[in-house]
Each structure stands twice: as structure tokens, then as C-alpha cells.
Amino acid sequence: MKDFKIKALIPIGVFLIVYFIPGWISGDFYKIPIIIPFIVAAGVSIAMAPGKKISDRMNVFTKGMGHSGIMMMCLIFMMAGAFAGVAREMGAVNATVNIGLHYLPDEILLAGLFIIACFISLAVGTSVGTVVALTPVAIGLATATDISSAISVGATIGGAMFGDNLSMISDTTIAATRTQNCRMRDKFKANIRLVLPAAVISIMLYVFIPISGTSQEVTVSLIDYIKLAPYIVVLVAAAFGMNVFLVLFIGIVLAGTVGIIAHDFTIWTLLESISKGMQSMAEIVMVSLLVGGIVEVIKLNGGIDYIIRHIGKRTQSTKGAEFSIVALTGIVNIFTANNTIAILMSGPIVKNIANKFNITPKRSASLMDTASCFIQGLLPYGAQILAAVGLAAGSLSPFDIMSNLYYPYLMGLTVVVSIVFTRGRNTIAK
């Protein structure tokens, strides 16, 4: 295959240009809706698709959109959105925060804030939602003590990225496992070994930061513990390998039942919460469909083979391939400022690299997800840091927070250490 096959990658270049340049000019990478660059790239892909007639080219593109893996991923996104919406509406996030703060001694509030953020993000599957829920709490704790707001908000973002990386219902986990064709349970086990050391070291660092002052007393009731149940059930069921659709269905039913008993909503508002939760995932579902079509065209035009061959010339070992996976995912994330999109775009290419160098699906999925979360947690124009800055009402800048992020830096270090020093790990999954 000749090097002119690099032209097959033009749709990706078009996407990056349409997305990155307006964001760079405006100073706001969320100024342009993410779906617009993908629609433009999709139009270019259709024009480049094999076939003389436009109908033939559309058939190629829609074949990629309708791939069973893409359809499965979209369904999981919708179910995850429904569960997160119902749990949020019935007060599960607030209950989790209250329980955590109630039992944490003032001396370890920072470590506790990190742990609470870990659990909430692990349960709800979104780092941005966790940052939005906890940043006001973090700033309030900083006001009541002698710690800086930047450190407390940094602990919140770090914990949120830890949970998002591991959550069974996180869109990054769903995208990573589906593109690499591995079970969530297997990816979780591989992932937890990769990032747990970074989390433990982060907690130790937060414990040793001196704190003075007294935080406000938080009381909890029986209903707070009951509202925690849906998260616990979903986490445990998913960890034991239950089918993800069944896990999410049970979570929705349980969260809805608790909400109705607690009079947080009626059966009608419950149905509305389910609908709104699914609709909240509409953009990522549409992006997934468009990515499926774009990747199909790129693959048929030889673009993926070109990348694999290009990487292969410079990669002589499994370790080199793993560094390539991390670099590819990270670079795409830098340009897109969205870790889920980075995984969706990188996933098919990473799968080919993993197959060529005998890297197991759970390992490639774990590396992709971790690399994307590492980069996303450090971007000054990423949604997590921007959300925190907005909630801080101008008292913090992105760079104030970036200089106080422990976990993302340590997570990146553990990935490098894992690749360099772990041996005899990779075999082809049967």
C-alpha cells in the first residue's frame, strides 16, 4: 500500500481544523458545538467514500454508522443517562456528599473530599457532574479552614477523574470497552491496578497538608443512606460481571422506587427524569454514529492501515505500541478537549495496534481511558477545570487549579511506570 493512503485521514484533519481554530480564536473551546465539526468531517468522508454514485457512498458511510458495536454503545449511553438522571433527581449525589462529610474528621477533610469525589464520580459516571456538585462544597471547606481554594478544588477534580476513569457507566468506559471489545469487569480490574497507586499517594499527600478551623456540621438521616443504595447496587453488580443493560435497568428501577418512596417525584416525574436522562446523551450518541461512519470510510480508503504501518516502522516492541496508544489518545484529546470523543476517534486505530502487538483488549482499553482522563484533567480549557473556575466566581484561574492537581500528574506517571517496568503481560485474548 502506498503512502498516498495518508489522504484517507483528511476527514480527521478537517475535524481538528473546524474544531480547534474557532476555539483558539475565541479563547473558548466549547464555543462551537462539538457536533458541528463532526458533521463537516462526515460530509468530507461521504465525498471520499468509495463508489461513483452518492447513494453508494452514503451506503458505505451508513454501514459504518450501523455497526453492531456502535449500536450497542449508543444503547448503553442512553441507559446510563437514564440512570444518572433518575439518581440525580432523587438526591443521591447530595446524600453521598452529606454522608461523606458527616463522618470525616476535620483533620483529613482534603483527603476525604478527594475520596468523596472518587465515589460520586464512580457512581454517577461523570467527572464534570461531580465537579459541579462538589466544587461549592470544596470552596466552602476552604473558607472555613486555612487551606487554599485551589488545593481543595484540585482534590475535587482529581477524585472526579479517578472515578470517571473507573466507573462502569462512564461514557469513557463504555467507549473504551466497546471499541476494544472487552468486558467492563475485565477493564475495571486492569484499570484499578494501573491507577490505584496514584490515588493512594494523592490521599497521603492530602492527609499531610495541615488544616486548621472547623467545618460546618453536616447531619444525615436514614433516607440519605437509602438514597445511596442504587449506587452501591450498580457498582457491586457491575463488578461481579452482570450484563451492563441489566445492571443499569436494576439501577433505574431501584433509584426510581427510592425516589417515589421519599416523595422526590411521582411516577410521572420519574418517567420524565428517565426521558431527560436519555436525552442528555443525545449529543454523544450522534457523535458515536458519525464517528462510526467516518472511521468506516477511513478504513476502506486505507487510512487505518497507513497509521498502523507508520507506527509499526517506529515501534519494535509491545512497550513501544503501548506508548503509541497512550500518545495517540492523548494527542487527540488535546485537540478535542473531550476524553470520550478522543476514545471514540482513537478506538478503531488502537484496536488494530493492539491486535498487531498482542496487547489484550482489557489492557488497550485501560491505557486509552487512563491516557484520556490524564490529559483531560490537565487541560486549562477542559470542561472539568472550566466548570470549577466558573463555580469559583472568578476567585480562581485555570492555572491556579492546574498547579494544585496531584492525582492527574501521578496517574500519568503510573502509566509510564506500568509500561516501562511490567513484563510478560500481553497475550492475545481468546
Disulfide bonds with the S-S distance in Angstrom:
none
